Amino acid sequence: MNQKKITANSELHDSGEDYLEAILILEKRKGEVRSIDLAQHMGYSKPSISHAVAMLESGGFLIKDVCHSLKLTQVGREAAERIYERHRFFSEQLIAAGVDPQTAESEACRMEHAISHTSFEKIKGTSNRLFNSPKL
């Protein structure tokens, strides 16, 4: 039996990343995440959430436990942490540049999906060097 190895980048689209990020955020806030919590947080209908959860579950990114709570798998958690890190980074950078917080959040959400891992790491490294360099 030849099983396809699922990685944090396989068959995961922007919307899937958004769902995983939202589950991670809710998990940090509440500890336990149910589909209804996700629907309320994202502003989507329960059927839309159910469809997305089923797709993420079949892709190996999350599981539902016996109480129907949503639990990220290791692969799902890695993807969620990666996208959440990008979101926080871009949001913070935009706010520091003077962009209003609501616009910064919205634009960070788009930026987090558009940039490659390599480019993000380079930007993050440059930013860290600038903020940590001695002031003249």
VMD Tcl script that draws the C-alpha trace (Angstrom):
set ca {
  {0.00 0.00 0.00}
  {1.57 3.27 -1.15}
  {0.48 6.11 1.09}
  {1.10 9.73 0.13}
  {3.07 11.50 2.83}
  {1.19 14.60 3.91}
  {3.29 17.64 4.61}
  {2.43 21.13 5.78}
  {2.50 22.32 2.18}
  {0.67 19.53 0.36}
  {-2.72 20.38 -1.08}
  {-3.33 23.20 1.37}
  {-4.80 26.32 -0.19}
  {-5.08 29.81 1.28}
  {-8.54 29.11 2.68}
  {-7.29 25.93 4.34}
  {-4.46 27.89 5.92}
  {-7.01 30.43 7.18}
  {-9.05 27.69 8.85}
  {-5.97 26.16 10.48}
  {-4.82 29.57 11.69}
  {-8.28 30.27 13.15}
  {-8.33 26.90 14.93}
  {-4.90 27.65 16.42}
  {-6.00 31.11 17.60}
  {-9.20 29.73 19.15}
  {-7.26 26.89 20.77}
  {-4.89 29.42 22.38}
  {-7.86 31.45 23.66}
  {-10.28 28.72 24.68}
  {-8.34 25.47 24.88}
  {-11.04 23.52 23.06}
  {-12.39 24.33 19.60}
  {-15.70 23.18 18.18}
  {-17.04 23.73 14.68}
  {-19.56 26.27 15.98}
  {-16.71 28.28 17.57}
  {-14.92 28.28 14.23}
  {-18.09 29.37 12.39}
  {-18.61 32.27 14.79}
  {-14.95 33.32 14.69}
  {-14.72 33.26 10.90}
  {-18.25 34.48 10.18}
  {-19.06 31.48 7.97}
  {-22.10 29.22 7.95}
  {-22.03 25.89 9.77}
  {-22.31 23.95 6.46}
  {-19.27 25.82 5.07}
  {-17.31 25.03 8.21}
  {-18.38 21.38 8.10}
  {-17.19 21.09 4.50}
  {-13.84 22.72 5.27}
  {-13.33 20.61 8.38}
  {-14.03 17.45 6.39}
  {-11.48 18.49 3.74}
  {-8.84 19.31 6.37}
  {-9.57 16.08 8.19}
  {-9.22 14.00 5.01}
  {-5.97 15.84 4.25}
  {-4.55 14.86 7.63}
  {-4.43 18.39 9.05}
  {-6.93 17.89 11.87}
  {-9.04 15.31 13.65}
  {-12.30 15.44 15.57}
  {-12.15 13.78 18.97}
  {-14.99 11.81 20.58}
  {-16.54 15.07 21.85}
  {-16.34 16.55 18.31}
  {-13.66 19.04 19.31}
  {-11.26 19.98 16.52}
  {-7.65 18.99 17.16}
  {-4.75 19.93 14.91}
  {-2.48 17.08 13.88}
  {1.28 17.65 13.95}
  {1.19 18.59 10.27}
  {-1.82 20.85 10.83}
  {-0.18 22.54 13.80}
  {3.03 23.17 11.83}
  {1.06 24.77 9.01}
  {-1.05 26.84 11.44}
  {2.00 28.04 13.39}
  {3.79 28.97 10.16}
  {0.89 31.02 8.81}
  {0.17 32.60 12.21}
  {3.81 33.66 12.55}
  {3.64 35.34 9.15}
  {0.36 37.05 10.00}
  {1.71 38.44 13.28}
  {4.96 39.56 11.64}
  {3.30 41.43 8.76}
  {0.63 42.92 10.98}
  {3.24 44.22 13.45}
  {5.43 45.61 10.66}
  {2.53 47.42 9.02}
  {1.34 48.92 12.31}
  {4.92 50.00 13.12}
  {5.01 51.71 9.70}
  {1.91 53.72 10.61}
  {-0.83 51.65 8.96}
  {-4.04 51.62 11.02}
  {-4.53 48.30 12.84}
  {-7.69 47.23 10.96}
  {-6.03 47.76 7.58}
  {-2.83 46.10 8.83}
  {-4.77 42.99 9.89}
  {-6.56 42.77 6.57}
  {-3.43 43.27 4.49}
  {-1.35 40.91 6.66}
  {-3.94 38.22 5.95}
  {-3.31 38.57 2.23}
  {0.48 38.88 2.55}
  {0.84 35.76 4.70}
  {-0.31 33.59 1.80}
  {1.52 35.32 -1.04}
  {5.12 35.08 0.15}
  {7.39 32.06 -0.16}
  {9.04 30.51 2.87}
  {12.48 31.60 1.66}
  {11.46 35.20 1.06}
  {9.68 35.40 4.42}
  {12.74 34.10 6.27}
  {14.95 36.66 4.52}
  {12.61 39.55 5.34}
  {12.27 38.36 8.93}
  {16.06 38.06 9.24}
  {16.61 41.54 7.83}
  {13.99 42.98 10.15}
  {15.58 41.29 13.17}
  {19.02 42.63 12.23}
  {17.65 46.17 11.82}
  {15.86 46.16 15.17}
  {18.77 44.51 17.00}
  {21.58 46.63 15.53}
  {23.28 49.18 17.79}
  {21.83 52.65 17.49}
  {24.21 55.38 16.38}
}
mol new
graphics top color blue
foreach p $ca { graphics top sphere $p radius 0.5 }
foreach p [lrange $ca 0 end-1] q [lrange $ca 1 end] { graphics top cylinder $p $q radius 0.2 }
display resetview
